[in-house]
Amino acid sequence: MRGLLTNFRNFAFSGSLVDLAVGLAIGAAFATVVESLVGDVILPLVAAVFGQPDFDALVLTVNGSRIRYGSFLTAFVSFLLLAVTIMFLVQAIRKATGRETAGAQGNRECDHCKSFIPVDASVCMFCTRDVEPVVP
């Protein structure tokens, strides 16, 4: 039983699991901020341009059944605005941190040991032999 508790403690407090928990918490907070930006700032601006904050009133009636396609349109427009906002925020963060110029991305196979190494590597991290960098 003691070994099981020790194994669980080592697993629960290992660096990668704690990093994952922190990442999830920050991601949830970021999602709340972006949803508020879209719902409270951008959608009202769209409503000011088009004269309507949402399309929930649009309904199609077929044989007595109400098809609320306006609600779908509102959710779809909200999703598109959310996606575009996240794209712009991520691009701004990458520019501010210099992440987009950090070097080539991707892996390739080492000619000597057949392990996968970064494309811009000049030495294989596995067999430590010199390799020619492949920079696209």
PyMOL commands that set and color helices and strands:
alter all, ss='L'
color gray80, all
select helices_A, chain A and resi 2-12+15-50+69-97+99-101
alter helices_A, ss='H'
color red, helices_A
select strands_A, chain A and resi 60-62+65-67+107-109+116-118
alter strands_A, ss='S'
color yellow, strands_A
deselect
rebuild
show_as cartoon
